[in-house]
Amino acid sequence: MAASVDKTGLSSIPLIVGVNASNAAYQARSDARMKAAEEEDLQATYRKYGMKPDGTPSGRPGPGSGPAN
């Protein structure tokens, strides 16, 4: 039955359930992409400043470090 004909509004319930499910799936995908991008950015920062992947110093001089005199 079309929603425009249904006076009770019950025909719109399956549509709402479907929209909620697709919205939750979209949010989960977006969250996973965001977390992957954050981790990639963090690892790029570690590489830039000469750090180990866990964020600890590697002992190598970073960019802009002068020679040790």
DANORSUL-V303973 format. One record per backbone hydrogen bond with DSSP energy under -1.0 kcal/mol. NH is the residue of the N-H (numbers start at 1). CO is the residue of the C=O. If there is no record, write none. Layout:
nh = {NH;NH}
co = {CO;CO}
This chain:
nh = {5;6;12;13;16;17;18;19;20;21;22;23;24;25;26;27;28;29;30;31;32;33;34;35;36;37;38;39;40;41;42;43;44;45;46;47;48;49;50;51;52;55;58;65}
co = {2;2;9;10;12;13;14;15;16;17;18;19;20;21;22;23;24;25;26;27;28;29;30;31;32;33;34;35;36;37;38;39;40;41;42;43;44;45;47;46;56;52;50;62}
